[in-house]
Amino acid sequence: IPGGLPAVPKDAWFEVAAGEVLIGVCQDAAKNDVLILACHNPYQSQEVTLRLKGAKKAECYDRAKGAWKPLTLANGQARVTVEDYAVELVRMARD
């Protein structure tokens, strides 16, 4: 983690199980949780695995189509490719 940035709290509703990313957290107008993921390495894309506690549905924003696309949730986990040149948006409906 770059100096001065806090780690994800142990009791957070999400966890990075694989990969190294910077994360922003917000909610959309419908109160769905949204994670904003960015690579810490500007020269290499990454496969990131997220553990999402209580997630009923997860989606990733497709920049090319300008629309949300479903992410597969398996055992409360979702995989996302985080490009080296962009941020990825992941939103989910939780219990």
Number of C-alpha atoms within 10 A of each C-alpha: 10 8 5 6 8 8 10 13 9 8 7 9 14 18 16 16 14 13 16 18 19 17 17 11 12 11 12 10 6 7 11 15 18 19 20 15 22 22 24 17 14 11 9 11 17 18 15 18 17 19 19 22 15 13 19 12 17 23 20 22 17 14 12 6 8 8 10 15 14 14 18 15 17 9 9 16 19 21 17 19 16 21 18 15 13 13 19 19 21 23 24 22 15 15 8
